[in-house]
Amino acid sequence: MGAAPAGAAQGAGTIAPGVTYKQFDVQGAKGLTHAHLLTVDLSNTHVRLDLLYPGAVAARAAVSKLADAQGAVAGINGDFFNISETQHPGVEVTGSTDGPAIASGHVLKASVPDGQRFGPALPPGTTTRDVLGVGTDRRARMDSMTLTGSVRTPVGRLPLGGLNQYALPVDSIGAFTSDWGSVSRVRATCGTDEDRAAPCSGDTYEVTIRGNRVVSLSDTPGKGAIAAGTTVLVGREAGAQRLRKFFKGEPVTVSHRLVASTSRVPYRFALGGYPVLKGGTPLAGLDNAASAVRTAVGIAKGGKRLLLFALDGASEYRKGLTIAEVAAEMQALGSVDAFSLDGGGSTTLVAREPGSTGVSVRNHPSGDAERPVPNGIGVFQTS
């Protein structure tokens, strides 16, 4: 495990058809840092990308374990996530991500309200709905994804405010499915749309739907695995008041989907983060003060080339780069668009060594060991 020291061999090596790896030094304002780069050529039909995740939205695992479990030849960590609950003592941490997620064409979750996110302040004009993904046309692109859905009963239709999210909008109803996992759903009713640290709501309600019928009701959000074909509705404030009108045996139909703001091509996979470079120009207002270990993805050649970028977290490089410096570096590497992912102790880049059946960690994670994360980008070799 680990990176070669700065000044070591800089040449690119082939990981798999269409996938190369290299490492190099980057000079930042706070000092020298070291970068690791996977370049993926999506015009090569023997390579594809998909979401790495541990089989549930509210779960975490090391990137190397996720990659090996899914058979990826390389990968990096993904979206920012609910990493702590010190502001809500006694509330279970979910480990779930801020943004939307799609794996193998299947929608896993939608985004939390902007004020509920974990991670650095968003650049002006960006939101938790921003995603990076690859469409069924094998082209990578940045986009924004909004949840649209409803809860239909014999007396009318209610809007759906969330899908497998660790935080629901105030006054809304959210749906939880078997994709969520077994973690408690209480966190979904804590904080407000503007303040993650606000107290948990005192007005909540939960309804379980199976076979399009109400099978149970509860005053508080529960926990435990949700069976396939079952949907748990969690309401807070006005949403809870609406759910209290439901009764056992009532027919209820829940529908949901993510709607992309730009692309009409369905996404094979997508995950959250935020844009730092668009159309070859860094976004206005990017932070140029706070340096840190970073993970980013660049898009080049009309979405046919992806650059997976991770800084080294070894002590001599740990000052890292600012977000503005990351945007400039991705631009210098040939990216037209670029997207920031979770950094710090989460930053991890893995790739197989020649002849190996498992991946190795190529950078030094800044916590001196891999941090379990909820998702990432996996690079897969196909026949």
N, C-alpha and C positions, 0 to 999 in steps of 0.2 A: 504494500500500500504506500501511496505518497508520491510526491512530485520530485523530479530531479531538481537540483539547485539552479538558481538563476545562472545563466551563462552556459548551461549544459546544451547538449545537441538540440538544435532548433528544428530539424527537418521533420516533415510530416510523415506519418506512418499510416498504412491502410488497416483499418479495423475490420472492414467487410466491403463487399462491392458497393461503391458509391459513398463510403463513409471513411473519412480520414481524421486523424488526430494530430495535434501539435501543441507545443507549449512555448511561451515566449515571455520576455520581460515587458512591462508597461511602466512608463514613468508618469506618476501622478503628482499632484501638487504637494502631497504630504510625504512623498518618497517613492522608492521603487517597489513595484508589486509584480506578481507573476501570474500569468494567465494560462488557462487550458482551453483549447478550442476543438470542438467536433464540427466538421463540415459535412453536411448530408446533401447528396445530390438526388433530389426526388425525381429527376428525369430518368434515373436508373430504376428499372422496374423490379430489381432485386432488393430494394430497400423500402421500408415504410415506417411511418411514425404512429404512435398511439399513446394513450394516457397510461402511465404507471400509477397504480393505486392498489391498496391492500384488500380489495374486494368489498369495502364499505366506505361510505363518505366520512363517517365519524370513526376513523381508525388511522393509525400511523405505523410506518415501518421504515427502516433504512433504505436509501436508494439502491444500494447493492442487493439487498434482499428482494426488493420489488422487481428489479431488473432480472435477477436469476429466476424468481418465481414465474415470471411471464416469458422468459426466454429471450430477453432483449440482449443485443450485443453491446449497447452503450446507452447512456442516459444522463439526465441531470434532474435536480430537484425542481419543484414547481411553485405553486401559489403560496402566498402568505396565509396564515391560519390562526385559529383560536388556540393559542399556546398556553394561556394562563387565565385564572379566574380569581386573582387576589382581590379584585374589586367586589366579588360576590362570594364571600366565604360560604363553604358548604355546597356550592354549585359545581357539578362535575364538568371538567374541561372536556370539550368534544373532540378537539384536534381537527375539526372540519375547516375547510378553506373559505376564504372571503368570497371568491368569485364563482362563476358558473363552471361546470365540468361536464364533458361528454367523453365517453369511452367507447370505442368500437361502434360509433353511431348511436349509442344509447345515452339519453340525457340522465345524468346522475343527480344534478342539483342546480339551483339558481343562486343568485348573489344576495349577500346581506346588504342592508342599508349602508350608505357610505360612512355614516357616523359610527357604525358598529365594527368597522374593519380593524384588523391588526396589521401592523406594518408602518412604514414611514408615511408622512403626509403625501397625499396624491398630488401630482402636478396639476396645475389649473386645466380645467376642461376634461379631466379624466374621471372615471367612476369605477365602482366595483363591478359594473357590468362589462367592462372591457375584457376581451379575450384574445388569445392567440390560438389559432387552430389550423388544421389541414382538412380541406374538403374532399369529397369523393372524387374530385377531379385531380387529386394529388398535388394541389397547390396550397401553399401556406399563405395565410393572410391574418391581419389584425381586424377585429370587428367588435361589435357590442351586442350583447344578448340580453333580451328582456323576457321575463316570464309572463306568459299569458295562460290563464286557466280559470276554471270555475268549479263550484260545488252546486250541483243541480238537485233540487228536491221537488216534490209535487207542488209546493207553494211558491217556487221561484228559484232564481239563480243567484248565488253569492260569488263575488270575485275571490280568486285565490291569491294570497299575498306572498306565498313562499313555497319552496320545494326543497326538502332535506337541507335546511339552513340552520346554522347555530343561532341566528338572530332573525326574528320576524319583525316587520314594520309594526309600529304601534297601531292598535285597533284592527289588526288583520287576522286572517285565518291561513295557516300553513299546512301543507300536506307532508307527511313522512311515510316513506315506503320501505320495502325490504332493503333498498340500497343504503339506507341511513346507517344500519348497524344496530348495536344493542345499547349504546350510550344513552343516558338520560336526556329527555327532551326539555327539561326545565330551562336550560340556558336560552332557548328560543324565545322565552318571555322576559328576559332580563335586558336592562339598558333601554335606550330610546333611539330613534332614528338619528338624533344629533349627538347623543352622549352614551358611549359604550359603558361608562362607569355608573350610569344611573341605576337605582335599585331595580330589583326584579318586580314585575307586575304582581299586584295582589288580586287581580281579576283575570283568572284563567279558566279554561275548560278544555276537555279533550273528548273526542268522539272517535270510536273505532268502527271502520266500515269493512265488511267482508261480504263478497258476493253481491256488492251494490246494496247492502242492507246494513243499518246500524245494529251493531252487536253489543256495544258497551259504551258507557258514559262515565266520565270522571271529572271531579272538580280541579284536579291537578295533572300536569303532564307526567307521563310515566316513563318507564325505561324497559329495556329488554328487546330481544330480536323481534322484528315485525315479519310475519309470514308472507310468502309470495302471494299476491292476489289480495292482500290486506292493505288498507290505507288508514293511517291515524291522522285525524285533523286536530290541530292545536290552535286554539283561539286566545287572543289577549284583548282586554278591554272590550271595545264594541264587537270584535270578532268572537270573544267568549260569550257575550250576551246573545249573539245570534245562534251560537252552537247550543246554548241551553234550551232552545226551542225544539231541538231534535229529540226523537224518542226511539226506543228499541223497536226494530222491525221496519222503521221508515226506509223507503227506497231512496238512495243517494248515489249520484254518479259524479265522480271527480275526474276532471280532465286537466291536462297541463302540457305545455310545450315551451321551448325556448325559441324566440323569434330573433333572427339576426337582423341588424340594422342595415347591413350593406350587401352581403352575399346572398344570392338565391341558391347557391350550391350547398347541399347538405354537408354538415361537418362530420368527418370520421372521428375526429377528436378535437377537443378544445379545453383550455384551462385559463384561469384568471391571472391577473397581474396588472401592469399598466404600461401604456406606450411611452417611449422616450424619444423615438425618432419616427417621423412620418414623411413619406415622399422625399427622403434624402435630407430633411431638415430637422434638427433637434427641436423638441417642443419648447415653447416659451415658458419661462418660469421654473426650469429644472433646478433643483437644489445643487449648489456648487460649494457648499460649506462642509457638510458631513461626509467624511470618507469612511468606507466600510468594505468588507468582503462582499462581492456581488455575484449574482447570477443573471444572465440576460440571454435573449434569443434574437438573432438578426435574420431578416428575410431579404434575399437577393434574387436576381434573375427571374423576375415575375412570379415569385413564389415557388420556384423550382429548386432553390438552394436555401438551406437553413444553416445558420451558424449558432451552435450551442456553446455559450461562453461562460466560464466560471473562473473566478479568481482563487488564488491559493490562500489558505488560512494559516500557513506556517507563521510562527511568531515574527520572523523577519519581514514578512509581507503583509501583516495583518491590518495595516492602516488602510490598505485598499484604495478605492476610487470613489469620487462623488458620483451622483447620478448623472450630472452634466458630463463628467469625464467618461462615464460608461457610454453615453450617447455618442460622444465624439469618437471613442474607440471603435464602437460598432460601425459607425460611418466610415472610419478609416479602413476597416476590414472589408468594406464593400457592401454593407447592408444599406438598403433603401428604407426599410422600416425596422424598428427594433422595439423590444418589449422587455421590461424588467420583471424578474421573478424574485422570490424570497431570497434573502442573502444572509449575511452573518453566519451563525452556526449551522444554518440549513444548507449553505452552498456546498454542493457535492457534484462531482462529475465522475462517472464510472465508464469503463470500456474494457472489453476483453483483450487480453494479451494474445499474441499469435499462438494458435494451438490449444487455447484454454476453452473450457466449456462454461466458465463463469466469469463475471466481470471483476475488475480490480478498481479500487478507488484511486483516481489519478491525481487529485489535489489533496492537500492536507486540510480537512475540515477544521475550522477555527476553534472548535471546542475540543480538539484533539481526538475526537471520535465522531462517527456519523450520528447525526441527530435524526431520530425518526420523524418522517414527514408524511403528509396525507396524500400527496401526488407528485408526479413529475412527468417528464417527456421521455418516452422510451424509443430507441432506435432498433428496428427489427430487420433481420435478413430474411428474405423470402426466396423460394425456389424459382 
